[in-house]
Amino acid sequence: MKEEEVVEGIRRILQQKKENGELESEKLKCLIPHLTHPLIDSILSCKTLQPTTLLSFFNCLQTHAPPPLRSSPHALLSILPPLLVRRKFADAKSLLISFISSDRTHALHALLLRPRRPLSKPLLDTALGAYVHTGHPHHAYQLFQKMKRLHFTPNLLTCNTLLNSLVRSLSSHSTFLASGVFHDAVALGVKPNTNTFNILIYGHCRHKKFDHALALVQQMPEFGCFPDIVTYNTILDALCKKGQLNKVRDVLTEMKNAGLVPNRNTYNILVHGYCRLKWLKEASEVIDLMTKDGMLPDVWTYNTLVRGLCDEGKIDEAIRVRDEMVSLKLIPDVVTYNTLIDGCFKWCGSVEGFRLIEEMKFRGVEMNVVTHNIVVKWLCQKGKIDEASDAVVRMVESGVYPDRFTYNTMINGYCKAGKLGEAFKMMDEMARKGLKPDVFTLNSVLHTLCTEKKVEEAYELTVQAGKRGYVLDEVTYGTLIMGYFKAEQGGKALKLWEEMKGRGILPSVVTYNTLIRGLCLSWKTDQAVDKLNELLEKGLVPDESTCNIVIRGYCWEGMVEKAFEFHNKMVGKSFKPDIFTRNILLQGLCREGMLEKAVKLFNSWVSKEASVDVVTYNTLISALCKEGRLEEAFDLITEMEGKNLEPDRYTYNAIVNALTHAGRTEEAEKFMSKLLEAGQDMKPHETSQELDASGDIMYSEKINDLCTQGKYKEAMKLFQESEEKGIGLNKYTYIKLIDGFLKRRKSVSKVAQPN
């Protein structure tokens, strides 16, 4: 069939539509396969055809034309001009959106940037809006640049749409691009409105560039625009999230000077901001002010305050706020109850939490997945993993299906309970339900495997996870690296470190700390310092933990002088030593027998009123006792009691051991008897030296057995050995020892009595 016949036949069909407005599709189907791009262009550019007819023909083409014709953007660019000339903007944009959504190769975008013939301003403007609509802001930006080169003035609405899309993009660079679009649009003749400025202000606030945002507010009058309530609320929200409440007051003052009255959103922003900073009194005052201004708080306002109170453990006050809501005819919703239930489980125990669950059911508030997850989480935290499993079953029975959080909580719970098999079963079930396990799930299992020293299994799991599409993160690598160090496989740990960096995962200070700690544990503190220098070169700021790890490493290796050199160097770089730093240094000196330096250092801290704790005193008391300087040790105990620092079992271990070594057994007995009479539990302080729990139990059991057998001298020798190794004993072992001493003393007295 000749080309002229094809075109004529299609035009005749298009002009002679049926009475109901439909095309004779069967006849069209026969002709469409004979079409080419030039012929389609010829038909669509016909000025006598109505827009509805053109659209019907185009839709028929998209259905029946061969794939090359359907996927080509040429036909689309042919139909758009006649539609736009007839002001069918909505139809044109709809066609563009539909095509862009399936245009995987971005063929249309390439053709728009390099067209075969000139494109009109309305076409580019509409295409720009369509690309924004389909989530392609940077493609839209390139079209804007083309309009700029052609000196086309974009529509203000299109311009604002592009700006809004750019500032909400994840990249901070997009806000920079948005600023450029604004200046270019103004140069092209666009007259910005208040909404234009609000969009830009939002972008700057989102990336914490408050000075830029406030500068834009000052520029607005130059363009005949004035800030509105949205402008100020945007800035207030960003400042509150950043905790800059001093600036918040200034903005509120400026807002009121501009004659603007705070609305409910303004007050809610302030309540949320104060609650984030735990300024709960101020948050309550804002709600009171809100009420005085004739604006009733809504459920969101109260829920925010309830969350703030629950986070701080003020559950009674939170429940009173809930009651206040009810008195104002505001019905507490599932968010209110979930917040209260979570707070009760965290701070008050389960009784009040389960009571609130029953109350919400009674009030007709349905439990959602979050409610069930709160219960499951609490049960797992309490080690009640079987009850948590039952809770998940009840959850499903009630018509609420577990989400990723539910499964992750259960998997983490099984891992902590040492039930790896059950954890893997949950992972399989999760996958069957279409919930792909995420990196949190993976990291939970990895942590358990590494804790159980199954490092090779952990590594193999990450290999398999990578093959299945998991994106391994910094935590994944950090967990494995520390696992290898603890398994004394430092070489593999360092290899993983390089692998992580090779994958483009930039380590944070936390991960650097993991590596530095591992190197120090491997007696490679100098190498750890090299990594610390690498951290500094990358512009990262080491925290107190980083420096303490290195200082501890040097002390552990017996290089106390190096520890002090490093300490002094880091102090010069703004490192602020804390109580842990002081304890590490003091322990280092005492371990190396530098007691005089330790005493001098301790006295300097006391004179400067630097903070010290039970561990600090225990370290020095133990060292003095080992040197037989008991009177000085007793003076320190008196001093620490004067500072309300309660001696613990380490303190008494050192004293009793020293008295026994000095042959002052009677004093040791009196000392421990007095101690038990006072009800001293002899529990170690939380900041005390780390214990080897297995050693604690072993020594305690052996000493108890020896005392039971009446072998008190052997028991005492074992006690002295445990002290030298820094192993603590339980309360009942001390009681056994004292009881043994008293029995031995009575038997000796009887033997010594004359007949």
C-alpha positions in Angstrom: 0.0 0.0 0.0 1.3 3.4 -0.9 2.1 6.0 1.8 -0.5 8.4 0.4 -3.2 5.8 0.6 -2.3 4.9 4.2 -2.4 8.6 5.2 -5.6 9.3 3.3 -7.3 6.2 4.7 -6.4 7.1 8.3 -7.5 10.7 7.9 -10.8 9.6 6.5 -11.4 7.3 9.4 -10.5 10.0 11.9 -12.8 12.5 10.2 -15.7 10.1 9.9 -16.0 9.0 13.6 -19.0 7.0 14.6 -21.9 8.8 16.1 -20.9 7.7 19.6 -17.5 9.3 19.0 -15.5 6.1 18.7 -13.0 5.4 16.0 -13.4 2.4 13.7 -10.5 0.6 15.4 -10.7 -2.5 13.2 -10.0 -0.5 10.1 -7.3 1.5 11.8 -5.6 -1.8 13.0 -5.1 -2.8 9.4 -3.5 0.5 8.4 -1.3 1.1 11.5 1.4 -1.5 10.6 2.1 0.5 7.4 2.9 3.7 9.3 6.3 5.3 9.7 7.5 8.2 11.9 7.1 10.7 9.1 3.6 9.5 8.3 2.5 9.6 11.9 3.9 13.1 12.1 1.9 14.1 9.0 -1.3 12.8 10.5 -0.9 14.2 14.0 0.0 17.7 12.6 -3.2 17.9 10.7 -4.9 21.2 11.8 -8.5 20.1 11.0 -8.6 17.2 13.5 -10.1 17.8 16.9 -7.9 17.2 20.1 -10.2 14.3 21.2 -9.7 12.7 17.8 -5.9 13.1 18.0 -5.9 11.6 21.5 -8.0 8.6 20.4 -5.6 8.0 17.4 -2.5 8.3 19.6 -4.0 5.8 22.2 -4.7 3.4 19.4 -1.1 3.8 18.2 0.2 3.0 21.7 -1.9 -0.2 21.7 -1.6 -1.6 18.2 1.6 -0.1 16.7 4.8 -2.3 16.5 7.1 -1.9 19.6 9.6 0.4 17.9 6.9 2.9 17.1 5.3 2.6 20.5 8.5 3.2 22.4 9.7 6.0 20.2 9.2 9.6 21.6 8.7 11.0 18.1 5.0 10.4 17.9 4.5 12.0 21.3 6.4 15.1 20.3 4.1 15.3 17.2 0.9 15.2 19.1 1.9 17.6 21.9 2.1 20.9 19.8 -1.6 20.7 18.5 -2.8 19.8 22.0 -0.9 22.8 23.5 -2.1 25.2 20.8 -5.6 24.3 21.7 -4.8 24.8 25.5 -5.2 21.1 26.3 -2.4 21.3 28.9 -3.8 18.6 31.2 -4.1 16.1 28.4 -0.5 17.0 27.2 0.9 16.6 30.7 -0.9 13.3 31.2 0.6 11.9 28.0 4.0 13.0 29.0 3.7 11.5 32.5 2.5 8.2 31.0 5.4 8.0 28.6 8.1 9.1 31.0 7.0 6.5 33.5 7.9 3.7 31.0 10.8 5.4 29.3 13.7 3.5 30.9 16.3 4.7 28.5 15.2 8.4 28.9 14.9 8.6 25.1 12.3 11.4 25.4 14.6 13.5 27.6 17.5 13.1 25.1 15.2 14.2 22.2 13.9 17.2 24.2 17.5 18.4 24.8 18.5 17.8 21.1 15.3 18.0 19.1 15.1 17.7 15.3 13.1 20.8 15.1 12.5 23.8 17.5 10.3 23.2 20.5 7.9 25.7 21.9 8.0 27.2 25.3 4.7 25.6 26.4 6.0 22.2 25.4 9.2 22.5 27.4 7.4 24.1 30.3 4.9 21.2 30.4 7.6 18.6 30.0 9.5 20.1 32.8 6.5 19.8 35.1 5.9 16.2 34.0 9.5 15.2 34.9 9.1 16.7 38.3 5.8 14.9 38.7 7.4 11.5 37.9 10.2 12.1 40.4 13.0 13.1 38.1 14.0 16.6 39.4 17.4 16.6 37.9 16.1 15.8 34.4 13.7 18.7 34.9 16.6 20.9 35.9 18.3 20.1 32.6 15.2 21.1 30.7 15.1 24.4 32.7 18.7 25.0 31.6 17.6 24.5 28.0 14.8 27.0 28.5 17.4 29.4 29.9 19.6 29.0 26.8 16.5 29.7 24.6 15.6 32.7 26.8 12.2 31.2 27.5 10.5 32.5 30.7 9.1 29.5 32.7 5.7 29.6 34.2 5.8 30.6 37.9 3.9 27.5 38.9 6.3 25.3 37.0 9.3 27.1 38.5 8.0 26.6 42.0 7.3 23.0 41.3 10.9 22.5 40.2 12.2 24.3 43.2 10.1 22.2 45.6 11.3 19.0 43.9 15.0 20.0 44.2 14.9 21.1 47.8 13.2 17.9 48.9 15.8 15.8 47.1 18.2 13.8 49.4 21.3 15.6 48.0 22.3 18.8 49.7 23.7 19.9 46.3 20.1 20.0 45.1 19.5 23.0 47.4 22.4 24.8 45.7 20.9 24.0 42.3 17.6 25.4 43.5 19.2 28.7 44.5 20.7 28.8 40.9 17.3 28.1 39.4 15.8 30.9 41.5 18.3 33.5 40.3 18.1 32.4 36.7 14.3 32.4 36.7 14.3 36.0 38.1 16.8 37.0 35.4 14.4 35.5 32.8 11.5 37.6 34.1 9.8 35.3 36.5 8.2 37.3 39.4 8.6 35.1 42.5 5.8 35.0 45.1 5.8 34.2 48.8 5.5 30.4 48.0 8.7 30.6 46.0 10.6 32.0 49.0 9.0 29.5 51.4 10.2 26.7 49.2 13.8 28.0 49.2 13.7 28.7 53.0 12.6 25.1 53.6 15.5 23.9 51.6 18.1 25.9 53.5 16.5 25.0 56.9 16.5 21.3 55.9 20.3 21.5 55.5 20.7 23.6 58.7 21.7 26.7 56.8 19.7 29.0 59.0 21.6 32.2 58.1 20.7 31.7 54.4 17.1 31.1 55.3 16.8 34.3 57.4 18.6 36.3 54.7 15.9 35.2 52.2 13.3 36.5 54.6 15.0 39.9 54.5 15.1 39.8 50.7 11.4 39.1 50.2 10.2 42.8 50.3 12.6 43.5 47.4 10.4 41.3 45.2 7.1 42.6 46.6 6.7 39.6 48.8 6.2 39.3 52.5 6.7 36.4 54.9 3.6 34.6 56.0 2.9 32.2 58.8 4.3 29.3 56.7 7.6 31.1 56.4 8.1 31.6 60.1 6.8 28.1 61.0 9.3 26.5 58.6 12.2 28.4 60.3 10.8 27.7 63.8 10.5 24.0 63.1 14.1 23.8 61.8 15.5 25.8 64.8 13.6 23.7 67.3 14.8 20.5 65.8 18.4 21.8 66.0 17.8 22.9 69.6 18.6 26.6 68.9 15.9 28.0 71.2 17.7 31.3 71.6 17.1 32.0 67.9 13.5 30.7 68.2 12.6 33.6 70.6 14.1 36.1 68.1 12.1 34.6 65.2 8.9 34.6 67.3 9.5 38.3 68.2 10.1 39.1 64.5 6.9 37.2 63.5 4.8 39.2 66.0 6.4 42.5 64.9 5.3 41.6 61.3 1.7 41.4 62.6 1.4 37.6 62.3 -0.5 35.7 64.9 0.8 32.2 65.8 -1.5 29.4 64.6 -1.9 25.9 66.0 1.0 24.6 63.9 3.3 27.3 65.4 2.4 26.2 68.9 2.8 22.5 68.0 6.2 23.1 66.7 7.2 24.8 69.9 5.8 22.0 72.1 7.7 19.4 70.0 10.9 21.5 70.1 10.8 21.8 73.9 10.0 18.1 74.4 12.9 17.1 72.2 15.2 19.1 74.5 13.4 17.6 77.6 12.2 21.1 78.6 8.8 19.7 79.7 7.8 22.6 81.9 8.3 25.0 79.0 6.3 22.7 76.7 3.4 22.7 79.2 3.6 26.5 79.4 3.2 26.7 75.6 0.0 24.6 75.8 -1.3 26.9 78.6 -0.5 30.0 76.4 -2.1 28.3 73.5 -5.3 27.9 75.5 -5.2 31.5 76.7 -4.9 32.7 73.1 -8.2 31.0 72.4 -6.7 28.1 70.4 -7.5 24.7 71.8 -4.6 22.1 71.6 -5.3 19.1 69.3 -4.6 15.4 69.8 -1.2 15.9 68.1 -0.2 18.6 70.7 -1.1 16.4 73.7 0.5 13.3 72.1 3.8 15.2 71.8 3.7 16.2 75.4 2.8 12.7 76.5 5.8 11.3 74.5 8.1 13.9 76.2 6.9 12.9 79.7 7.1 9.2 79.0 10.7 9.5 77.6 11.7 11.0 81.0 9.9 8.4 83.0 7.2 10.8 84.2 4.4 8.3 83.6 1.9 9.7 86.3 2.2 13.2 84.7 1.7 11.7 81.3 -1.5 9.9 82.4 -2.7 13.2 83.9 -2.2 14.9 80.5 -4.2 12.0 78.9 -7.0 12.7 81.5 -6.8 16.4 80.6 -7.4 15.5 77.0 -10.5 13.6 77.8 -11.8 16.5 79.9 -11.5 18.7 76.8 -13.5 16.2 74.7 -10.3 15.1 72.9 -10.4 11.4 72.4 -7.0 9.7 73.0 -6.0 7.8 69.9 -3.9 4.7 69.3 -0.7 6.9 69.3 -1.6 8.2 72.8 -2.1 4.7 74.2 1.0 3.3 72.4 3.1 6.0 73.9 1.8 5.4 77.4 2.0 1.6 77.2 5.6 1.8 76.0 6.4 4.2 78.8 4.8 2.0 81.4 6.7 -1.1 80.2 9.9 0.9 80.3 9.5 2.7 83.6 6.8 1.0 85.7 6.7 -2.6 84.8 4.1 -4.7 83.0 1.0 -4.4 85.3 0.2 -0.8 84.4 1.1 -1.4 80.7 -1.3 -4.3 80.4 -4.0 -2.4 82.2 -3.7 0.4 79.6 -4.1 -2.2 76.9 -7.3 -3.4 78.4 -8.5 0.2 78.8 -7.8 1.0 75.1 -9.8 -2.1 74.1 -12.7 -1.0 76.4 -12.6 2.5 74.8 -12.9 1.0 71.3 -9.3 1.9 70.3 -8.0 -1.0 68.2 -4.5 -2.3 68.9 -2.3 -1.8 65.9 1.0 -3.4 64.9 2.9 -0.8 67.0 1.0 -1.8 70.1 1.7 -5.5 69.6 5.4 -4.7 68.8 5.7 -2.9 72.2 4.5 -6.0 74.0 6.8 -8.3 72.0 9.8 -6.0 72.5 9.2 -5.9 76.3 8.9 -9.6 76.6 12.1 -10.1 74.6 14.0 -7.6 76.7 12.9 -9.5 79.8 14.2 -12.8 78.2 10.7 -14.2 78.0 11.2 -15.3 74.4 8.5 -18.1 74.5 5.9 -15.6 75.8 7.0 -13.2 73.0 6.4 -15.9 70.5 2.9 -16.5 71.9 2.2 -12.8 71.7 3.1 -12.9 68.0 0.6 -15.7 67.5 -2.1 -13.8 69.3 -1.2 -10.8 67.2 -1.9 -12.7 63.9 -5.1 -14.2 65.4 -6.4 -10.7 66.0 -5.9 -9.8 62.3 -2.8 -7.7 62.7 0.2 -9.1 60.8 3.8 -8.8 62.0 6.0 -6.3 60.2 9.8 -6.1 59.8 10.1 -4.6 63.3 8.3 -7.6 64.9 10.5 -10.1 63.1 13.7 -8.2 63.9 12.7 -8.0 67.6 12.1 -11.7 67.7 15.3 -12.6 65.8 17.3 -10.3 68.2 15.5 -11.9 71.2 16.3 -15.5 70.0 20.0 -14.5 69.4 20.3 -13.1 72.9 18.8 -16.3 74.3 21.4 -18.3 72.3 18.7 -19.9 70.1 20.3 -19.3 66.7 18.3 -22.0 65.1 15.0 -20.3 66.0 16.5 -17.0 64.8 17.2 -18.5 61.4 13.7 -20.0 61.3 12.3 -16.5 61.9 14.4 -15.2 59.0 13.1 -17.8 56.7 9.5 -17.1 57.8 10.1 -13.4 57.3 11.2 -14.0 53.7 8.2 -16.3 53.0 5.9 -13.5 54.1 7.5 -11.1 51.6 9.4 -9.1 54.3 13.0 -9.2 53.2 15.3 -9.3 56.2 17.2 -6.1 56.5 20.7 -5.3 57.6 19.5 -4.9 61.2 18.3 -8.5 61.2 21.7 -9.6 59.7 23.7 -7.6 62.3 21.7 -9.1 65.2 22.7 -12.6 64.1 26.3 -11.6 63.4 26.7 -10.1 66.9 25.5 -13.4 68.4 27.8 -15.5 66.2 30.8 -13.3 67.1 29.9 -13.4 70.8 30.0 -17.2 70.6 33.3 -16.9 68.8 31.9 -18.4 65.6 33.6 -15.8 63.5 34.0 -17.9 60.4 30.3 -18.7 60.4 29.6 -15.0 60.8 31.8 -14.1 57.9 30.2 -16.8 55.7 26.8 -15.4 56.5 27.8 -11.9 55.3 29.1 -13.5 52.0 25.8 -15.2 51.4 23.9 -12.1 52.4 25.8 -10.1 49.9 25.0 -12.5 47.2 21.3 -12.3 48.1 21.3 -8.5 47.7 21.9 -7.3 51.2 23.7 -4.0 51.5 26.3 -4.6 54.2 26.7 -1.5 56.3 29.3 0.0 58.7 27.8 -1.9 61.7 28.2 -5.2 59.9 31.9 -4.7 59.3 32.5 -3.3 62.7 30.9 -6.3 64.4 33.0 -8.7 62.3 36.2 -6.7 62.8 35.8 -6.8 66.6 34.9 -10.5 66.4 38.1 -11.3 64.6 40.2 -9.3 67.1 38.6 -11.1 70.0 39.3 -14.4 68.2 43.0 -13.3 68.0 42.8 -13.1 64.2 43.9 -9.5 63.8 45.1 -10.0 60.2 41.6 -11.0 59.0 40.2 -8.0 60.9 42.5 -5.6 59.1 41.7 -7.3 55.8 38.0 -6.6 56.5 38.7 -3.0 57.3 40.3 -2.6 53.8 37.4 -4.4 52.2 34.9 -2.1 53.9 36.8 1.0 52.6 37.1 -0.6 49.2 33.3 -0.8 49.1 33.0 2.9 49.6 31.7 2.6 53.2 33.3 5.5 55.1 34.1 4.5 58.7 32.8 6.8 61.4 34.5 7.5 64.8 32.6 4.5 66.3 34.0 2.1 63.8 37.5 3.6 64.1 37.2 3.1 67.8 36.4 -0.6 67.2 39.5 -1.0 65.1 41.7 1.0 67.5 40.4 -1.1 70.5 41.1 -4.3 68.6 44.7 -3.3 67.8 45.2 -2.3 71.5 43.9 -5.7 72.6 46.4 -7.2 70.2 49.3 -5.3 71.8 49.7 -3.1 68.8 49.0 0.3 70.3 51.5 2.1 68.1 49.6 0.8 65.1 46.3 1.9 66.8 47.8 5.5 67.0 48.5 5.4 63.3 44.8 4.7 62.7 43.9 7.5 65.1 46.1 9.9 63.0 44.3 8.6 59.9 41.0 9.4 61.6 42.2 13.0 62.2 43.4 13.4 58.7 39.9 12.6 57.4 38.5 15.5 59.4 36.8 13.3 62.0 36.9 14.3 65.7 38.0 11.5 68.1 35.9 11.3 71.2 36.9 10.6 74.8 36.5 6.9 74.2 39.0 6.9 71.3 41.7 8.5 73.5 41.0 6.3 76.5 41.3 3.2 74.4 44.8 4.2 73.3 45.9 5.3 76.8 44.7 1.9 78.1 46.5 0.1 75.4 49.8 1.7 76.3 49.3 1.0 80.0 48.3 -2.6 79.2 51.6 -3.0 77.3 53.5 -1.5 80.2 54.4 1.7 78.3 53.1 4.1 80.9 55.4 6.9 79.8 54.0 6.7 76.3 50.5 6.7 77.7 51.2 10.0 79.5 52.9 11.5 76.3 49.9 10.6 74.3 47.6 12.0 77.0 49.4 15.3 77.1 49.5 15.5 73.3 45.7 14.9 73.0 45.0 17.4 75.8 46.8 20.0 73.6 44.3 19.0 70.8 41.2 19.8 73.1 40.8 16.3 74.5 39.1 16.5 77.9 40.2 13.7 80.2 37.3 12.1 82.1 37.1 9.9 85.2 37.9 6.8 83.1 41.1 8.5 81.7 42.3 9.2 85.3 41.5 5.6 86.4 43.4 4.1 83.5 46.5 6.2 84.1 46.5 5.5 87.9 46.1 1.8 87.3 49.0 1.9 84.8 51.3 3.6 87.3 50.3 1.2 90.1 50.7 -1.9 87.9 54.2 -0.8 86.9 55.2 -0.2 90.6 55.3 3.6 90.3 53.4 4.1 93.5 55.0 7.4 94.5 54.1 8.9 91.1 50.6 7.5 91.5 50.1 9.1 94.9 51.4 12.4 93.6 49.1 12.3 90.6 46.1 11.4 92.8 46.8 14.2 95.2 47.1 16.7 92.3 43.6 15.6 91.1 42.1 16.0 94.6 43.7 19.5 95.0 42.2 20.5 91.6 38.8 19.0 92.6 38.9 16.7 89.5 36.2 14.0 89.7 37.3 10.7 91.2 35.3 7.6 92.0 35.4 4.4 94.0 37.6 2.8 91.3 40.2 5.6 91.7 40.4 5.1 95.5 40.4 1.2 95.1 43.3 1.4 92.7 45.5 3.4 95.1 44.3 1.6 98.3 45.1 -1.8 96.7 48.6 -0.5 95.7 49.3 0.9 99.2 48.1 -2.4 100.8 50.5 -4.4 98.6 53.3 -2.2 99.8 52.2 -2.7 103.4 51.3 1.0 103.8 48.1 0.2 105.7 47.7 3.4 107.6 47.7 5.4 104.4 45.2 3.0 103.0 42.9 3.5 106.0 43.2 7.2 105.6 42.0 6.9 102.0 39.0 4.9 103.1 38.1 7.6 105.7 38.6 10.2 102.9 36.4 8.4 100.4 33.6 7.9 103.0 33.7 11.6 103.7 33.0 12.1 100.0 30.0 9.8 100.2 31.9 7.2 98.1 30.9 3.8 99.5 33.7 1.2 99.7 33.0 -2.0 97.8 34.3 -5.5 97.9 37.5 -4.6 96.1 38.3 -2.1 98.9 37.7 -4.7 101.6 39.6 -7.4 99.6 42.7 -5.2 99.6 42.5 -4.3 103.3 41.8 -7.9 104.6 44.5 -9.4 102.4 47.0 -6.8 103.6 46.2 -7.3 107.2 46.5 -11.1 106.8 49.9 -10.7 105.0 51.0 -8.5 107.9 50.1 -11.2 110.4 47.3 -9.0 111.8 44.7 -11.8 111.5 42.7 -10.6 114.5 42.3 -7.2 113.0 41.3 -8.8 109.7 38.6 -10.8 111.5 37.3 -7.8 113.4 37.3 -5.8 110.2 35.2 -8.3 108.3 32.9 -9.0 111.3 32.3 -5.3 111.6 31.6 -5.1 107.9 29.0 -7.9 108.0 27.4 -6.4 111.0 26.9 -3.2 109.0 25.2 -5.2 106.4 27.7 -4.5 103.7 26.9 -6.5 100.6 30.3 -6.0 99.1 29.1 -5.6 95.6 31.5 -4.0 93.1 30.7 -0.6 91.8 29.5 -0.3 88.2 32.6 1.6 87.3 34.9 -0.9 89.0 37.4 -3.2 87.3 36.0 -5.8 84.9 35.5 -9.2 86.5 36.1 -12.6 85.0 32.8 -14.1 86.0 34.0 -17.7 85.6 37.0 -17.0 87.8 34.7 -15.5 90.4 32.6 -18.6 90.6 35.5 -21.0 90.5 37.5 -19.4 93.4 34.3 -18.9 95.4 33.4 -22.6 95.2 37.0 -23.8 96.0 37.2 -21.5 99.0 33.8 -22.7 100.2 34.8 -26.3 99.9 38.1 -25.8 101.8 36.2 -24.0 104.6 33.7 -26.8 104.8 36.6 -29.3 105.1 38.1 -27.1 107.9 41.2 -26.3 105.7 41.2 -22.7 106.6 44.9 -22.0 105.9 44.5 -23.3 102.4 41.3 -21.3 102.0 43.1 -18.2 103.0 45.9 -18.8 100.6 43.4 -19.2 97.8 41.7 -16.0 98.9 45.1 -14.2 98.7 45.7 -15.6 95.2 42.3 -14.4 94.0 43.1 -10.9 95.3 46.4 -10.9 93.5 44.6 -11.8 90.2 42.0 -9.1 90.8 39.2 -11.6 91.1 36.2 -10.7 93.3 34.4 -13.2 95.5 30.7 -13.4 96.5 29.3 -12.3 99.8 28.8 -15.9 101.1 32.5 -16.8 100.5 33.5 -13.9 102.8 31.0 -15.2 105.5 32.5 -18.7 105.2 36.0 -17.3 105.6 35.0 -15.3 108.7 33.2 -18.3 110.2 36.3 -20.4 109.6 38.6 -17.8 111.3 36.3 -17.7 114.3 36.2 -21.6 114.6 39.9 -21.8 114.2 40.4 -19.1 116.9 38.2 -21.1 119.3 40.0 -24.4 118.7 43.4 -22.7 119.1 42.2 -21.1 122.4 41.1 -24.5 123.7 44.5 -26.1 122.9 46.3 -23.3 124.6 44.3 -23.6 127.8 46.2 -25.4 130.7 44.9 -28.7 132.0 
